[in-house]
Amino acid sequence: MRRKNLWFLAVVVLALVASACSSSSDDTTTTGAPEATTTTQAGPTTTVAPDPAFEGKVLDSGGCDTDGYTGRIDTLTAVDEYTVEFKLCGPHPAFLAQVAFGVFGIQPEEHLEATGGAPLANPVGTGPYALKEWLRGDSVVFTRNDAYYGTMPTHSTAVLKWSTESAGRLIELQSGNADGMTFPGVDDFQTIADDPNLQLLDKPEPNIFYMGFTNTFAPWDNVDVRKAVALGIDRQRIVDTFYATGSETASHFTPCSVQFGCEGESWYDFDPDAAKTMLADAGFPDGFDTTIYYRDVTRGYLPTPGDVAADIQAQLKENLNINAEIVVMESGEFIQTSSAGGLDGIHLLGWTGDYPHVTNFLDFHFAETNAQFGDPYPEIYEPLQTAAQTADDAVAQPAYEEANNAIKELVPMIPVAHGASAFAATTSVQGAYAPPWGQVMFNFWDNGADTLVFVQGNEPISLYCADETDGESLRGCSQVVEALYSYTQDGAVQPQLATECVPNDDLSIWTCSLRQGVVFHDGSTFDANDVVVSYTAGLDVESPLHVGNSGVFEYYDYLWGLINAPAADG
């Protein structure tokens, strides 16, 4: 029987679902997929009336604009067994694009409870694969979910491996040890295209590489210092030297392919003389010492991080007499420290779009709650709040223009490049693709064998992606855990665990009808309470399930707003 959680408001009575939870160890985690004989189905497996004895749960923020709460959710209610209602604090035009993002995946409430809100290495979902084992430092192994309602994998096993160097990933592909890989090196694009055994998969992803500053550390608390560096870096040289053909020097933080991304003024042109004068006027005629922090992880937005770091180091010295030490950090530590605003120099980071809306770029990075660049800038986040709360383009457009102009004026970071990127696969793989949004799903890849092997840039940080932001973790999670919506291979949103989500007239209430007959990998049946509990674990700071890996739940915070969050100091 489903257990009651005291932090929810109950509105009806009880759902019958059995739960089984797997154990985990420090080195290897194993969960099993149920044996089943169901065939591939594209729609609901059953259509029945909701159980009148179902006890639905409610996530209640306590009311919009009360006690300092500035988030989006008023209430999230399990109306009945197969219906959830998002009652929001205002219009949300990006709702469908956002709920399709895999971070908002759904797990069984019993599993979240049994793992204490931290299923870091043993996720349970409804996806085409179940986790079989995570061999730390080597691979993550998935087994086919034979009870899956969607496109069934032709192979019984999928293996996710990693290699930080693109050359290492390519060797795995060329040798036949892997069927697909992420982000080949720029110099390898032509090699792959010329190899009759390989195929280059264009990945038209919206992305941005940037140089970030944290304004709570000197001298980055001085806007003129930040602006001087913005003038003193030849961004076109970086793109021409280190990026693939088709890459662009960034005119704005958000790529222009995203609606409203390029409203407002374009970024500063390279002007080393003006940069030196501005730095001198800011009190640093002889430059200063600083640090360049980065992680050695290949991304479409940063294909050769070490080379780019070295070039920026050289430019800082040559153009501004700034001495920069380069420090390479472990990926997880780098993400967590930079996200918390804990790096005192320049951090090299970037972003690949998760869902097709400008809020995914601007709201995530420049929100009032984001500490990455230090103390947030109201000149940026206030117009973003206005834009995100309207369904009227005539209101949104000038608000995004105001925000982009404020980003240019305040220089919390320097947008450098929108990188052209690709994946690669062997020609033996049918259906290989590289999506613009979301993660590649291995169940669409058919290599004609019983095992599919895919190599990415780094090991997942964890497989509980409600509390992760890195692509390596998200790629692993997406094979197992599904959200209410998902993305097609060309980036459109489509129903997934929901059959549809319908808004009211002003887009402030969204009612989602859930797919019936879906079974989690642990054998329990998916219903509306699983949706409410999964969102509660991410959103409600006072919930005992709000644990995760870092406990930050960045996407839930930036895109929805945490509930019962402690007041900020000061």
C-alpha positions as a printed NumPy array, in Angstrom:
array([[  0.   ,   0.   ,   0.   ],
       [  1.221,   3.518,  -0.663],
       [  2.343,   5.237,   2.525],
       [  1.113,   8.662,   3.6  ],
       [  3.627,  11.52 ,   3.882],
       [  2.848,  14.015,   6.625],
       [  4.092,  16.99 ,   4.63 ],
       [  1.345,  16.549,   2.032],
       [ -2.339,  17.41 ,   2.294],
       [ -4.432,  14.311,   1.56 ],
       [ -7.561,  14.83 ,  -0.515],
       [ -9.136,  11.4  ,  -1.086],
       [ -8.134,   7.722,  -0.003],
       [ -5.508,   4.991,  -0.91 ],
       [ -3.911,   3.538,  -4.066],
       [ -2.778,  -0.047,  -4.376],
       [  0.79 ,  -0.384,  -5.567],
       [  3.572,  -2.734,  -4.495],
       [  7.131,  -1.506,  -4.154],
       [ 10.486,  -3.216,  -4.273],
       [ 13.726,  -1.333,  -3.686],
       [ 17.213,  -2.484,  -4.597],
       [ 20.275,  -2.262,  -2.407],
       [ 23.462,  -0.435,  -3.333],
       [ 27.143,  -0.48 ,  -2.424],
       [ 29.929,   2.049,  -2.769],
       [ 31.398,   0.437,  -5.888],
       [ 28.611,  -1.343,  -7.73 ],
       [ 24.89 ,  -0.713,  -7.804],
       [ 22.444,  -3.261,  -9.153],
       [ 18.741,  -3.021,  -9.871],
       [ 16.685,  -5.438, -11.864],
       [ 14.149,  -4.985, -14.64 ],
       [ 11.007,  -7.086, -14.23 ],
       [ 10.415,  -9.989, -16.529],
       [  7.478,  -9.26 , -18.786],
       [  5.983, -10.266, -22.104],
       [  4.271,  -7.04 , -23.124],
       [  4.934,  -5.691, -26.605],
       [  5.838,  -2.202, -27.752],
       [  2.926,   0.211, -27.421],
       [  2.774,   3.845, -28.431],
       [ -0.178,   4.823, -26.261],
       [ -1.779,   4.094, -22.897],
       [ -1.86 ,   0.405, -22.057],
       [ -5.227,   0.739, -20.319],
       [ -8.106,   3.192, -20.163],
       [-10.102,   2.908, -16.973],
       [-11.934,   5.238, -14.627],
       [ -9.897,   6.533, -11.675],
       [-10.218,   4.579,  -8.438],
       [-12.638,   6.57 ,  -6.237],
       [-10.716,   5.335,  -3.199],
       [ -7.485,   6.94 ,  -4.412],
       [ -5.898,   9.283,  -1.864],
       [ -4.269,  12.119,  -3.736],
       [ -1.427,  14.213,  -2.374],
       [ -0.894,  17.959,  -2.588],
       [  2.236,  20.061,  -2.64 ],
       [  1.256,  23.461,  -1.252],
       [  3.628,  26.428,  -1.344],
       [  1.574,  28.231,   1.268],
       [  0.39 ,  30.821,  -1.222],
       [  2.014,  32.987,  -3.857],
       [  3.881,  36.084,  -2.66 ],
       [  3.609,  35.063,   0.992],
       [  6.465,  34.803,   3.484],
       [  8.981,  35.731,   0.836],
       [  8.059,  32.937,  -1.567],
       [  8.651,  34.107,  -5.131],
       [  8.426,  30.759,  -6.916],
       [  6.012,  29.598,  -9.572],
       [  3.935,  26.927,  -7.84 ],
       [  0.869,  27.677,  -5.752],
       [ -0.239,  24.046,  -5.499],
       [  0.503,  20.78 ,  -7.274],
       [ -2.377,  18.372,  -6.744],
       [ -3.045,  14.738,  -7.519],
       [ -6.663,  15.351,  -8.511],
       [ -7.27 ,  11.668,  -9.069],
       [ -5.257,   8.587,  -9.924],
       [ -4.526,   9.756, -13.464],
       [ -4.676,  13.575, -13.214],
       [ -2.347,  16.196, -11.763],
       [ -2.993,  19.927, -11.637],
       [ -0.273,  22.562, -11.553],
       [ -1.787,  25.747, -10.132],
       [  0.859,  28.404, -10.707],
       [  1.501,  31.899,  -9.427],
       [  1.147,  33.371, -12.896],
       [  1.216,  32.511, -16.598],
       [  3.902,  30.051, -17.653],
       [  4.285,  29.994, -21.45 ],
       [  7.324,  27.678, -21.248],
       [  5.514,  25.068, -19.15 ],
       [  5.503,  22.202, -21.67 ],
       [  9.091,  22.809, -22.744],
       [ 10.14 ,  22.852, -19.106],
       [  8.316,  19.755, -17.833],
       [  9.823,  17.827, -20.757],
       [ 13.287,  18.384, -19.286],
       [ 14.555,  15.098, -17.854],
       [ 15.602,  16.648, -14.533],
       [ 11.887,  16.669, -13.722],
       [ 11.666,  12.903, -14.121],
       [  9.282,  10.823, -12.062],
       [ 10.266,   8.046,  -9.64 ],
       [  8.024,   5.953,  -7.353],
       [  7.184,   7.657,  -4.085],
       [  8.076,   4.467,  -2.17 ],
       [ 11.523,   4.358,  -3.751],
       [ 12.203,   7.995,  -2.921],
       [ 11.143,   7.294,   0.663],
       [ 13.174,   4.078,   0.934],
       [ 16.322,   5.844,  -0.303],
       [ 15.805,   8.837,   1.965],
       [ 15.43 ,  11.148,  -1.003],
       [ 18.841,  10.187,  -2.382],
       [ 18.583,   7.459,  -5.054],
       [ 21.982,   8.572,  -6.298],
       [ 23.117,   5.257,  -7.732],
       [ 19.888,   3.277,  -7.998],
       [ 17.202,   5.232,  -9.869],
       [ 13.882,   3.555, -10.594],
       [ 11.913,   4.831, -13.554],
       [  9.592,   3.882, -16.385],
       [ 12.02 ,   4.302, -19.288],
       [ 13.192,   1.893, -21.989],
       [ 16.019,   0.664, -19.738],
       [ 16.456,  -0.237, -16.095],
       [ 19.771,   0.227, -14.34 ],
       [ 21.601,  -3.088, -14.028],
       [ 24.843,  -1.935, -12.429],
       [ 27.168,   1.031, -12.085],
       [ 30.782,  -0.106, -12.146],
       [ 32.499,   2.922, -10.651],
       [ 35.265,   4.259, -12.836],
       [ 34.336,   2.004, -15.758],
       [ 30.753,   1.95 , -17.002],
       [ 27.033,   2.114, -16.333],
       [ 25.133,  -0.926, -17.599],
       [ 21.432,  -0.816, -18.502],
       [ 19.12 ,  -3.703, -19.297],
       [ 16.111,  -3.493, -21.606],
       [ 12.762,  -2.841, -19.946],
       [ 10.6  ,  -5.477, -21.611],
       [  7.505,  -3.865, -20.113],
       [  8.155,  -0.572, -21.884],
       [  5.159,   1.03 , -23.589],
       [  7.178,   2.953, -26.187],
       [  9.853,   2.135, -28.757],
       [ 11.527,  -1.04 , -27.544],
       [ 15.329,  -1.344, -27.832],
       [ 16.428,  -4.034, -30.276],
       [ 19.396,  -4.821, -28.016],
       [ 19.009,  -6.266, -24.516],
       [ 21.893,  -4.306, -22.957],
       [ 23.159,  -0.727, -23.288],
       [ 26.501,   0.297, -21.816],
       [ 27.507,   3.893, -21.082],
       [ 31.276,   4.405, -20.877],
       [ 33.455,   7.522, -20.743],
       [ 36.766,   8.99 , -21.778],
       [ 37.724,  12.589, -21.064],
       [ 39.758,  12.932, -24.274],
       [ 37.881,  13.082, -27.564],
       [ 40.749,  11.168, -29.175],
       [ 40.188,   8.328, -26.716],
       [ 36.5  ,   8.208, -27.55 ],
       [ 37.261,   8.139, -31.253],
       [ 39.7  ,   5.258, -30.813],
       [ 36.953,   3.281, -29.094],
       [ 34.681,   3.97 , -32.051],
       [ 37.263,   3.176, -34.711],
       [ 38.268,  -0.068, -32.998],
       [ 34.681,  -1.299, -32.835],
       [ 34.586,  -1.222, -29.027],
       [ 31.871,   1.437, -29.116],
       [ 28.873,   2.154, -31.345],
       [ 28.56 ,   5.867, -30.638],
       [ 30.334,   8.783, -28.989],
       [ 29.844,  12.385, -27.931],
       [ 31.703,  15.413, -29.246],
       [ 34.601,  14.376, -31.455],
       [ 37.469,  16.849, -31.547],
       [ 37.277,  19.627, -34.115],
       [ 40.219,  18.156, -36.001],
       [ 38.471,  14.771, -36.173],
       [ 35.312,  15.916, -37.962],
       [ 36.828,  15.355, -41.393],
       [ 38.463,  12.093, -40.308],
       [ 35.072,  10.724, -39.325],
       [ 33.366,  12.026, -42.447],
       [ 36.003,  10.345, -44.626],
       [ 35.847,   6.985, -42.835],
       [ 33.393,   4.599, -44.58 ],
       [ 32.878,   2.786, -41.271],
       [ 31.827,   5.906, -39.371],
       [ 29.092,   8.534, -39.577],
       [ 29.269,  12.111, -38.312],
       [ 26.017,  13.147, -36.628],
       [ 25.385,  16.875, -36.761],
       [ 24.185,  18.127, -33.376],
       [ 22.444,  21.484, -33.868],
       [ 22.453,  22.278, -30.166],
       [ 21.953,  25.83 , -28.88 ],
       [ 24.882,  26.439, -26.53 ],
       [ 27.163,  29.089, -25.055],
       [ 30.737,  29.101, -23.742],
       [ 31.509,  31.942, -21.345],
       [ 34.112,  33.338, -18.938],
       [ 32.431,  33.865, -15.574],
       [ 33.266,  36.251, -12.714],
       [ 32.081,  36.213,  -9.088],
       [ 31.49 ,  39.754,  -7.882],
       [ 31.974,  38.935,  -4.197],
       [ 35.727,  38.578,  -4.798],
       [ 38.074,  41.466,  -5.582],
       [ 38.88 ,  42.751,  -8.134],
       [ 35.796,  41.249,  -9.808],
       [ 33.574,  43.39 ,  -7.588],
       [ 34.574,  46.298,  -9.868],
       [ 32.434,  46.413, -13.005],
       [ 35.121,  48.343, -14.876],
       [ 37.605,  45.53 , -14.287],
       [ 35.118,  43.044, -15.704],
       [ 34.403,  45.346, -18.626],
       [ 38.11 ,  45.821, -19.311],
       [ 38.557,  42.059, -19.601],
       [ 35.527,  41.925, -21.893],
       [ 37.217,  44.453, -24.191],
       [ 40.61 ,  42.777, -23.89 ],
       [ 39.749,  39.237, -25.033],
       [ 39.794,  38.502, -28.764],
       [ 36.848,  36.135, -28.854],
       [ 36.942,  35.778, -32.64 ],
       [ 40.505,  34.471, -32.387],
       [ 39.333,  31.787, -29.972],
       [ 36.499,  30.711, -32.259],
       [ 38.697,  30.723, -35.375],
       [ 41.437,  28.707, -33.657],
       [ 39.623,  26.145, -31.57 ],
       [ 36.084,  25.712, -32.882],
       [ 34.559,  23.77 , -35.757],
       [ 33.277,  25.383, -38.918],
       [ 29.796,  26.727, -38.309],
       [ 30.596,  28.003, -34.799],
       [ 29.845,  31.641, -34.001],
       [ 31.399,  34.337, -31.863],
       [ 28.619,  35.125, -29.395],
       [ 26.776,  38.391, -29.821],
       [ 24.586,  37.564, -26.813],
       [ 24.516,  34.963, -24.052],
       [ 21.608,  33.103, -25.668],
       [ 21.938,  31.84 , -29.256],
       [ 19.876,  33.784, -31.761],
       [ 18.091,  30.576, -32.795],
       [ 16.152,  30.812, -29.514],
       [ 13.266,  33.297, -29.587],
       [ 14.14 ,  36.551, -27.786],
       [ 17.722,  35.361, -27.295],
       [ 19.333,  38.246, -29.189],
       [ 17.197,  41.188, -28.19 ],
       [ 19.207,  44.267, -27.273],
       [ 22.742,  45.384, -28.015],
       [ 25.475,  43.078, -29.289],
       [ 28.532,  42.334, -27.164],
       [ 31.677,  44.508, -27.065],
       [ 34.156,  44.41 , -29.933],
       [ 37.757,  43.524, -29.178],
       [ 39.632,  46.731, -28.293],
       [ 42.865,  46.119, -26.337],
       [ 43.792,  49.81 , -26.143],
       [ 40.446,  50.744, -24.603],
       [ 40.77 ,  47.709, -22.319],
       [ 44.164,  48.846, -20.974],
       [ 42.887,  52.369, -20.393],
       [ 39.796,  51.146, -18.556],
       [ 41.828,  48.76 , -16.383],
       [ 44.24 ,  51.562, -15.477],
       [ 41.366,  53.897, -14.637],
       [ 39.925,  51.148, -12.423],
       [ 43.146,  51.2  , -10.385],
       [ 45.163,  48.436, -12.038],
       [ 47.604,  50.095, -14.474],
       [ 50.049,  47.207, -13.995],
       [ 47.456,  44.442, -14.071],
       [ 46.998,  41.93 , -11.249],
       [ 47.182,  38.22 , -10.453],
       [ 44.215,  35.898, -10.807],
       [ 43.242,  32.291, -11.515],
       [ 41.531,  30.576, -14.435],
       [ 39.466,  27.602, -13.254],
       [ 38.063,  24.928, -15.548],
       [ 37.214,  21.232, -15.695],
       [ 38.785,  18.971, -18.283],
       [ 35.5  ,  17.892, -19.845],
       [ 34.78 ,  18.176, -23.554],
       [ 31.555,  19.88 , -24.541],
       [ 30.088,  21.153, -27.785],
       [ 30.454,  24.639, -26.354],
       [ 34.091,  23.98 , -25.314],
       [ 35.703,  21.283, -27.463],
       [ 39.303,  21.745, -26.206],
       [ 39.108,  23.27 , -22.716],
       [ 42.845,  23.128, -21.955],
       [ 43.814,  24.849, -25.197],
       [ 41.202,  27.57 , -24.737],
       [ 42.286,  28.162, -21.132],
       [ 45.891,  28.554, -22.282],
       [ 44.894,  31.026, -25.005],
       [ 42.849,  33.124, -22.578],
       [ 45.804,  33.079, -20.176],
       [ 48.083,  34.349, -22.964],
       [ 45.611,  37.052, -24.027],
       [ 45.178,  38.314, -20.471],
       [ 48.934,  38.705, -20.148],
       [ 49.485,  40.174, -23.603],
       [ 46.552,  42.567, -23.675],
       [ 46.079,  43.535, -20.018],
       [ 49.215,  42.402, -18.135],
       [ 47.027,  40.158, -16.006],
       [ 48.89 ,  37.095, -14.699],
       [ 46.514,  34.135, -14.588],
       [ 47.349,  30.764, -13.054],
       [ 45.428,  27.857, -14.596],
       [ 43.796,  25.409, -12.18 ],
       [ 42.077,  22.266, -13.438],
       [ 39.343,  20.99 , -11.089],
       [ 37.491,  17.699, -10.842],
       [ 34.205,  18.027, -12.721],
       [ 31.775,  17.564,  -9.834],
       [ 33.727,  19.828,  -7.499],
       [ 34.015,  22.471, -10.207],
       [ 30.279,  22.498, -10.922],
       [ 29.291,  22.629,  -7.267],
       [ 31.867,  25.275,  -6.31 ],
       [ 31.226,  27.533,  -9.291],
       [ 27.458,  27.219,  -8.875],
       [ 27.781,  28.362,  -5.269],
       [ 29.88 ,  31.383,  -6.257],
       [ 32.98 ,  29.944,  -4.602],
       [ 35.629,  30.593,  -7.266],
       [ 37.692,  33.76 ,  -6.808],
       [ 39.044,  34.054, -10.344],
       [ 37.704,  33.45 , -13.846],
       [ 35.772,  30.246, -14.395],
       [ 35.383,  28.755, -17.849],
       [ 31.977,  27.202, -18.206],
       [ 29.173,  26.902, -20.667],
       [ 25.665,  25.754, -21.237],
       [ 23.84 ,  23.496, -23.615],
       [ 20.128,  24.192, -23.914],
       [ 17.918,  21.78 , -22.02 ],
       [ 14.541,  22.928, -23.278],
       [ 13.545,  25.193, -26.172],
       [ 12.882,  28.492, -24.435],
       [ 14.992,  31.542, -23.592],
       [ 14.232,  31.052, -19.88 ],
       [ 16.484,  28.   , -19.979],
       [ 19.466,  30.224, -20.746],
       [ 18.76 ,  33.523, -19.006],
       [ 16.611,  32.567, -16.021],
       [ 18.885,  29.72 , -14.977],
       [ 22.043,  31.836, -14.951],
       [ 20.834,  35.264, -13.905],
       [ 17.964,  34.514, -11.535],
       [ 17.665,  36.242,  -8.178],
       [ 18.552,  32.947,  -6.474],
       [ 21.667,  32.161,  -8.542],
       [ 24.912,  32.73 ,  -6.632],
       [ 27.251,  31.704,  -9.468],
       [ 28.222,  35.265, -10.39 ],
       [ 28.075,  36.51 ,  -6.808],
       [ 25.382,  38.914,  -5.664],
       [ 22.588,  38.774,  -8.263],
       [ 21.786,  41.856, -10.306],
       [ 18.201,  43.178, -10.027],
       [ 18.762,  45.087, -13.275],
       [ 18.906,  41.651, -14.918],
       [ 16.593,  39.402, -12.925],
       [ 13.688,  41.826, -12.535],
       [ 12.95 ,  42.149, -16.278],
       [ 13.472,  38.383, -16.595],
       [ 10.793,  37.843, -13.966],
       [  8.461,  40.107, -15.916],
       [  9.109,  38.275, -19.177],
       [  8.711,  34.807, -17.671],
       [  5.298,  35.67 , -16.261],
       [  3.662,  36.746, -19.495],
       [  2.231,  34.969, -22.492],
       [  2.235,  38.238, -24.452],
       [  5.217,  38.58 , -26.817],
       [  4.717,  42.338, -26.883],
       [  5.474,  42.411, -23.149],
       [  8.217,  39.779, -23.217],
       [ 10.292,  41.284, -26.034],
       [ 11.196,  44.62 , -24.378],
       [ 11.796,  42.847, -21.06 ],
       [ 14.353,  40.517, -22.672],
       [ 15.931,  43.493, -24.416],
       [ 16.287,  45.25 , -21.067],
       [ 17.799,  42.15 , -19.457],
       [ 20.299,  41.564, -22.277],
       [ 21.392,  45.205, -22.219],
       [ 21.905,  44.959, -18.453],
       [ 24.029,  41.829, -18.923],
       [ 26.23 ,  43.739, -21.342],
       [ 26.517,  46.743, -19.018],
       [ 27.215,  44.741, -15.82 ],
       [ 29.401,  41.983, -17.354],
       [ 28.741,  39.117, -14.923],
       [ 30.427,  36.984, -17.587],
       [ 31.822,  37.242, -21.115],
       [ 29.907,  35.262, -23.765],
       [ 32.55 ,  33.797, -26.061],
       [ 31.193,  31.222, -28.486],
       [ 28.233,  29.244, -29.739],
       [ 29.961,  26.048, -30.776],
       [ 29.035,  23.846, -33.709],
       [ 29.066,  20.272, -32.455],
       [ 28.516,  16.682, -33.456],
       [ 28.298,  13.121, -32.228],
       [ 29.595,  10.13 , -34.163],
       [ 28.549,   6.519, -34.67 ],
       [ 29.566,   3.501, -36.657],
       [ 27.759,   3.035, -39.952],
       [ 26.403,  -0.267, -38.634],
       [ 24.042,   1.697, -36.367],
       [ 20.616,   2.356, -37.831],
       [ 18.667,   5.263, -36.363],
       [ 21.68 ,   7.043, -34.88 ],
       [ 20.974,  10.715, -34.141],
       [ 22.136,  13.654, -32.024],
       [ 19.273,  15.784, -30.658],
       [ 19.243,  19.591, -30.359],
       [ 17.406,  19.385, -27.021],
       [ 17.452,  16.737, -24.334],
       [ 19.543,  13.574, -24.392],
       [ 20.142,  10.93 , -27.029],
       [ 17.955,   7.917, -26.294],
       [ 19.708,   4.618, -26.938],
       [ 16.495,   2.705, -27.637],
       [ 16.329,   4.353, -31.085],
       [ 19.815,   3.08 , -31.996],
       [ 19.966,  -0.356, -33.64 ],
       [ 23.477,  -1.75 , -34.103],
       [ 22.287,  -5.252, -35.006],
       [ 23.862,  -6.703, -31.856],
       [ 22.694,  -7.636, -28.381],
       [ 24.765,  -4.907, -26.687],
       [ 25.065,  -1.206, -27.575],
       [ 28.049,   0.755, -26.244],
       [ 28.105,   4.562, -26.108],
       [ 31.083,   6.633, -24.929],
       [ 30.747,  10.112, -23.395],
       [ 33.191,  12.599, -21.899],
       [ 33.005,  11.831, -18.201],
       [ 31.48 ,   9.608, -15.541],
       [ 28.08 ,  10.651, -14.197],
       [ 28.216,  12.528, -10.902],
       [ 25.094,  10.684,  -9.777],
       [ 22.034,   9.119, -11.376],
       [ 19.523,  11.172,  -9.391],
       [ 19.249,  14.007, -11.873],
       [ 16.739,  16.049,  -9.911],
       [ 19.88 ,  17.318,  -8.177],
       [ 22.387,  17.322, -11.052],
       [ 23.12 ,  19.691, -13.925],
       [ 25.884,  18.011, -15.951],
       [ 25.208,  16.327, -19.274],
       [ 26.976,  13.096, -18.365],
       [ 24.636,  12.492, -15.452],
       [ 21.564,  13.58 , -17.41 ],
       [ 22.403,  11.243, -20.302],
       [ 22.523,   8.292, -17.938],
       [ 19.368,   9.251, -16.04 ],
       [ 17.312,   9.778, -19.194],
       [ 17.62 ,   6.138, -20.216],
       [ 15.859,   5.114, -16.985],
       [ 13.664,   7.94 , -15.679],
       [ 11.001,   9.741, -17.744],
       [  9.227,  13.069, -17.304],
       [  5.665,  14.145, -18.086],
       [  6.753,  15.305, -21.543],
       [  9.859,  14.609, -23.616],
       [ 11.543,  15.846, -26.781],
       [ 11.336,  14.352, -30.244],
       [ 14.552,  13.68 , -32.118],
       [ 14.279,  17.083, -33.812],
       [ 13.582,  18.913, -30.554],
       [  9.794,  19.322, -30.435],
       [  7.962,  18.632, -27.18 ],
       [  5.729,  15.571, -27.002],
       [  3.695,  13.811, -24.302],
       [  5.507,  11.091, -22.38 ],
       [  4.187,  10.036, -18.956],
       [  1.382,  12.52 , -19.529],
       [ -0.891,  12.03 , -22.516],
       [ -1.537,  15.78 , -22.519],
       [ -1.214,  18.872, -20.337],
       [ -3.893,  21.477, -21.022],
       [ -3.751,  25.094, -19.769],
       [ -6.477,  27.487, -18.776],
       [ -6.882,  30.705, -20.759],
       [ -4.032,  32.653, -19.119],
       [ -1.628,  29.667, -18.869],
       [ -1.564,  29.793, -15.054],
       [ -3.219,  26.397, -14.454],
       [ -2.071,  23.28 , -16.299],
       [ -4.011,  20.027, -15.989],
       [ -2.094,  16.911, -17.004],
       [ -3.762,  13.609, -17.879],
       [ -1.41 ,  10.722, -17.131],
       [ -0.649,   7.653, -19.196],
       [ -2.382,   4.633, -17.701],
       [ -0.968,   1.151, -17.25 ],
       [  2.656,   2.279, -16.936],
       [  4.796,   0.184, -14.593],
       [  8.006,   1.271, -12.871],
       [ 11.056,  -0.962, -13.072],
       [ 10.456,  -2.077,  -9.479],
       [  7.   ,  -3.391, -10.402],
       [  4.946,  -0.567,  -8.877],
       [  2.289,   1.214, -10.915],
       [  2.733,   4.83 , -11.979],
       [  0.081,   7.275, -10.795],
       [ -0.481,  10.915,  -9.892],
       [  1.046,  10.67 ,  -6.408],
       [  4.384,   9.717,  -7.92 ],
       [  4.345,  13.013,  -9.813],
       [  3.524,  15.056,  -6.722],
       [  6.1  ,  13.29 ,  -4.543],
       [  8.858,  13.548,  -7.171],
       [  8.288,  17.289,  -7.511],
       [  8.037,  17.689,  -3.742],
       [ 11.42 ,  16.022,  -3.263],
       [ 12.942,  18.618,  -5.569],
       [ 10.985,  21.662,  -4.441],
       [ 10.133,  21.515,  -0.732],
       [ 13.143,  22.263,   1.437],
       [ 11.267,  21.034,   4.527],
       [ 10.458,  17.664,   2.978],
       [ 12.536,  14.772,   4.357],
       [ 12.994,  13.733,   0.717],
       [ 14.732,  17.004,  -0.222],
       [ 18.189,  15.439,   0.102],
       [ 19.675,  14.556,  -3.284],
       [ 23.414,  14.703,  -3.892],
       [ 24.49 ,  18.301,  -3.254],
       [ 21.101,  19.26 ,  -1.818],
       [ 21.04 ,  22.338,  -4.062],
       [ 18.461,  21.134,  -6.643],
       [ 19.542,  23.906,  -8.988],
       [ 17.006,  23.378, -11.762],
       [ 14.101,  23.117,  -9.347],
       [ 15.274,  26.286,  -7.666],
       [ 15.943,  28.373, -10.777],
       [ 13.019,  27.199, -12.866],
       [ 10.301,  26.697, -10.258],
       [ 11.534,  28.306,  -7.03 ],
       [ 12.11 ,  26.306,  -3.851],
       [  9.335,  26.113,  -1.279],
       [ 10.068,  26.775,   2.414],
       [ 13.585,  27.922,   1.582],
       [ 15.319,  29.791,   4.427],
       [ 15.533,  33.534,   3.989],
       [ 18.771,  34.749,   2.418],
       [ 21.254,  36.389,   4.763],
       [ 20.994,  40.154,   4.8  ]])
